[in-house]
């Protein structure tokens, strides 16, 4: 047998029988402590309220999808190549070392006693050693990259009120384990001359050469090997036992969070039961098991905070801190020995209960979460889109908004909006009889009443195109586009009310239910093929949320003014479109007779949150812009990385303390950071709320001479009329 065929090594070199017994005893203790901690964590989630979503349906498929997401690190690579490479090195290095340790344990404790020989020899052993060295090196490099990012810039996104010693302990423990394994290997190579030809252990060989260069002899290596081996083993056991009790638990909870994710979270908020049980955020008992797990899944990476437009412009909102404040409070009041870490609260930046008393979850003063933080949220879902572990911020945020509404503790402007909607049916407080007056200036075009005529498209116009002077122009442009394409369409006139999308996200759930009930009953009385919406907010809630309403739940509620029990459009038999999707097909079919060179403007396009991030529609508006001949230049933050105008989540109706308005920041980006720079002539939008916010930002930010705000519909009708 050649030396390579016989290649192997003694696992417990210099470790005596008592040492081996101690090793296995400590291994068992570490694993038991680990298993108890994991059990206690998940038992704590089970004490959360029932989640309205069935998050464990088709669990095998969910697990496979989550495994692909985690192993590919696709979420970590999103907008951050450095973090993606770093996390890939750490994850795959860690998993490879874990599998390698498991293989060795199986060989020693199972295969050898049964077979009387070892498979950990020869070619297998050499391939094993090479793989361990290669992936161990990647692991150490990845951890090193993490340390560089963490400590090079101490005011970056990784640092905040919840940054604590556990973060340092985590990264340094991983580094010590990775380097320590190589040190143990190198000492073994120096002390065991038979391993001199083990060149596949290239890292161990290089370190062994270094040890010899500084004068370490085989005898010296043998003398210190036991100390280093035990130090490495004890650190590994301590790390295993520590995993469920601190930040390392994200390795488990993050995966579980991805398994339990709701693909439509945020765009489709959970329903509220008629009995009001666990609907708001009066206490921790109101949070679901998934919302509790969100806190443990958070890795404090700060991606959500970086993406948050409210935080960017200086509002009092840090999405990461909200999630971690809730987690810290839960741990501070929990009886669970895993979560009960009162002594750590001060250093961890959390909110403890003063004197052991009850702390309100959300309040102006003294709450776990400041009510101003919730009022600052624009419901843009940038935080959720950026989160690599699928934390559903908006679900928890809306729950806290409901609590504020329930207590009457909302901005006075929002109270006025609620009153206008309840009394008038719209957010402007205008008479509903005037809702269709915007069409009066369409001299040669009479719009059908969808309540009286069968139409192809029931057009839900929306509040702003109906009542706001600037957006009435958009409505008229769109009406002319439909007419030019010979589309059969009609509107609801005074039977159209506010859609309820933003009313719901502010926290007025039951007003939203009234609006949804009114509209689906009205739809049922009309004859049409599809619904088309001007506003992405309307499009989102009619498409994603109206079909979710369980009307039967409220059948006996005298406060709900609708007579309906069956769901609406539960099977998706009625198509709901944003107008750009409909008109894009009309252009493709040649029904608007555009040649593609009518206009020569240099433009940029702003992705509305409710059309893009909420509903993944990015191409239709761009295709329409290109169809006019305009030269489209993308802003640095575009598509799913788009920066909110500031109007969502009630932002359209409130004023905030902020360094700069979101709309001003976005316009600055358009004319300064876009490739075309100051040559940008038109800032193109596809949302009435965006139009309103950017027209305001254009004035307050002094951009009136720099750029013009136009809707895609206005650009299109100009092109059509130019062609004609």
Rosetta blueprint (number, residue, H / E / L):
1 X L
2 X L
3 X L
4 X L
5 X L
6 X L
7 X L
8 X L
9 X L
10 X L
11 X L
12 X L
13 X L
14 X L
15 X L
16 X L
17 X H
18 X H
19 X H
20 X H
21 X H
22 X H
23 X H
24 X H
25 X H
26 X H
27 X H
28 X H
29 X H
30 X H
31 X H
32 X H
33 X H
34 X H
35 X H
36 X H
37 X H
38 X H
39 X H
40 X H
41 X H
42 X H
43 X H
44 X H
45 X H
46 X H
47 X L
48 X L
49 X E
50 X L
51 X L
52 X L
53 X L
54 X L
55 X L
56 X L
57 X L
58 X L
59 X H
60 X H
61 X H
62 X H
63 X H
64 X H
65 X H
66 X H
67 X H
68 X H
69 X H
70 X H
71 X H
72 X H
73 X L
74 X H
75 X H
76 X H
77 X H
78 X L
79 X L
80 X L
81 X H
82 X H
83 X H
84 X H
85 X H
86 X H
87 X H
88 X H
89 X H
90 X H
91 X H
92 X H
93 X H
94 X H
95 X H
96 X H
97 X H
98 X H
99 X H
100 X H
101 X H
102 X H
103 X H
104 X H
105 X H
106 X H
107 X H
108 X H
109 X H
110 X H
111 X H
112 X H
113 X H
114 X H
115 X H
116 X L
117 X L
118 X L
119 X L
120 X L
121 X L
122 X H
123 X H
124 X H
125 X H
126 X H
127 X H
128 X H
129 X H
130 X H
131 X H
132 X H
133 X H
134 X H
135 X H
136 X H
137 X H
138 X H
139 X H
140 X H
141 X H
142 X H
143 X H
144 X H
145 X H
146 X H
147 X H
148 X H
149 X H
150 X H
151 X H
152 X H
153 X L
154 X L
155 X L
156 X L
157 X L
158 X L
159 X L
160 X L
161 X L
162 X L
163 X L
164 X L
165 X H
166 X H
167 X H
168 X H
169 X H
170 X H
171 X H
172 X H
173 X H
174 X H
175 X H
176 X H
177 X H
178 X H
179 X H
180 X H
181 X H
182 X H
183 X H
184 X H
185 X H
186 X H
187 X H
188 X H
189 X H
190 X H
191 X H
192 X L
193 X H
194 X H
195 X H
196 X L
197 X L
198 X L
199 X L
200 X L
201 X L
202 X H
203 X H
204 X H
205 X H
206 X H
207 X H
208 X H
209 X H
210 X H
211 X H
212 X H
213 X H
214 X L
215 X L
216 X L
217 X L
218 X H
219 X H
220 X H
221 X H
222 X H
223 X H
224 X H
225 X H
226 X H
227 X H
228 X H
229 X H
230 X H
231 X H
232 X H
233 X H
234 X H
235 X H
236 X H
237 X H
238 X H
239 X H
240 X H
241 X H
242 X H
243 X H
244 X H
245 X H
246 X L
247 X H
248 X H
249 X H
250 X H
251 X H
252 X H
253 X H
254 X H
255 X H
256 X H
257 X H
258 X H
259 X H
260 X L
261 X L
262 X L
263 X L
264 X L
265 X L
266 X L
267 X L
268 X L
269 X L
270 X L
271 X L
272 X L
273 X L
274 X L
275 X L
276 X L
277 X L
278 X L
279 X L
280 X L
281 X L
282 X L
283 X L
284 X H
285 X H
286 X H
287 X L
288 X E
289 X H
290 X H
291 X H
292 X H
293 X H
294 X H
295 X H
296 X H
297 X H
298 X L
299 X L
300 X L
301 X L
302 X L
303 X H
304 X H
305 X H
306 X H
307 X H
308 X L
309 X H
310 X H
311 X H
312 X H
313 X L
314 X L
315 X L
316 X L
317 X L
318 X L
319 X H
320 X H
321 X H
322 X H
323 X H
324 X H
325 X H
326 X H
327 X H
328 X H
329 X H
330 X H
331 X H
332 X H
333 X H
334 X L
335 X L
336 X L
337 X L
338 X L
339 X L
340 X L
341 X L
342 X H
343 X H
344 X H
345 X H
346 X H
347 X H
348 X H
349 X L
350 X L
351 X L
352 X L
353 X L
354 X H
355 X H
356 X H
357 X L
358 X L
359 X L
360 X L
361 X L
362 X E
363 X E
364 X L
365 X L
366 X L
367 X L
368 X L
369 X E
370 X E
371 X H
372 X H
373 X H
374 X H
375 X H
376 X H
377 X L
378 X L
379 X L
380 X L
381 X L
382 X H
383 X H
384 X H
385 X H
386 X H
387 X L
388 X L
389 X L
390 X L
391 X L
392 X L
393 X H
394 X H
395 X H
396 X H
397 X H
398 X H
399 X H
400 X H
401 X H
402 X H
403 X H
404 X H
405 X H
406 X H
407 X H
408 X L
409 X L
410 X L
411 X L
412 X H
413 X H
414 X H
415 X H
416 X H
417 X H
418 X H
419 X H
420 X H
421 X H
422 X H
423 X H
424 X H
425 X L
426 X L
427 X L
428 X L
429 X L
430 X L
431 X L
432 X H
433 X H
434 X H
435 X L
436 X L
437 X H
438 X H
439 X H
440 X H
441 X H
442 X L
443 X L
444 X L
445 X L
446 X L
447 X L
448 X E
449 X E
450 X L
451 X L
452 X L
453 X L
454 X L
455 X E
456 X E
457 X E
458 X E
459 X E
460 X E
461 X L
462 X L
463 X H
464 X H
465 X H
466 X H
467 X H
468 X L
469 X H
470 X H
471 X H
472 X H
473 X H
474 X H
475 X H
476 X H
477 X H
478 X H
479 X H
480 X H
481 X H
482 X H
483 X H
484 X H
485 X L
486 X L
487 X L
488 X L
489 X E
490 X E
491 X E
492 X L
493 X H
494 X H
495 X H
496 X L
497 X L
498 X L
499 X L
500 X L
501 X H
502 X H
503 X H
504 X H
505 X H
506 X H
507 X L
508 X L
509 X H
510 X H
511 X H
512 X H
513 X H
514 X H
515 X H
516 X H
517 X H
518 X H
519 X H
520 X H
521 X H
522 X H
523 X H
524 X H
525 X L
526 X L
527 X L
528 X E
529 X E
530 X E
531 X E
532 X E
533 X E
534 X L
535 X L
536 X H
537 X H
538 X H
539 X H
540 X H
541 X H
542 X H
543 X H
544 X H
545 X H
546 X H
547 X H
548 X H
549 X L
550 X L
551 X H
552 X H
553 X H
554 X H
555 X L
556 X L
557 X L
558 X L
559 X L
560 X L
561 X L
562 X L
563 X L
564 X L
565 X L
566 X L
567 X L
568 X L
569 X L
570 X L
571 X L
572 X L
573 X L
574 X L
575 X E
576 X E
577 X E
578 X E
579 X H
580 X H
581 X H
582 X H
583 X H
584 X H
585 X H
586 X H
587 X H
588 X H
589 X L
590 X L
591 X L
592 X L
593 X L
594 X L
595 X L
596 X L
597 X L
598 X L
599 X L
600 X L
601 X L
602 X E
603 X E
604 X E
605 X E
606 X L
607 X L
608 X L
609 X L
610 X L
611 X L
612 X L
613 X L
614 X L
615 X L
616 X L
617 X L
618 X L
619 X H
620 X H
621 X H
622 X H
623 X H
624 X H
625 X H
626 X H
627 X H
628 X L
629 X L
630 X L
631 X E
632 X E
633 X E
634 X L
635 X L
636 X L
637 X L
638 X L
639 X H
640 X H
641 X H
642 X L
643 X L
644 X L
645 X L
646 X L
647 X L
648 X H
649 X H
650 X H
651 X H
652 X H
653 X H
654 X L
655 X L
656 X L
657 X L
658 X L
659 X L
660 X L
661 X L
662 X H
663 X H
664 X H
665 X H
666 X H
667 X H
668 X H
669 X H
670 X H
671 X H
672 X H
673 X H
674 X L
675 X L
676 X L
677 X H
678 X H
679 X H
680 X L
681 X L
682 X E
683 X E
684 X E
685 X E
686 X L
687 X L
688 X H
689 X H
690 X H
691 X H
692 X H
693 X H
694 X H
695 X H
696 X H
697 X H
698 X H
699 X H
700 X H
701 X L
702 X L
703 X L
704 X L
705 X L
706 X L
707 X L
708 X E
709 X E
710 X E
711 X E
712 X H
713 X H
714 X H
715 X H
716 X H
717 X H
718 X H
719 X H
720 X H
721 X H
722 X H
723 X H
724 X L
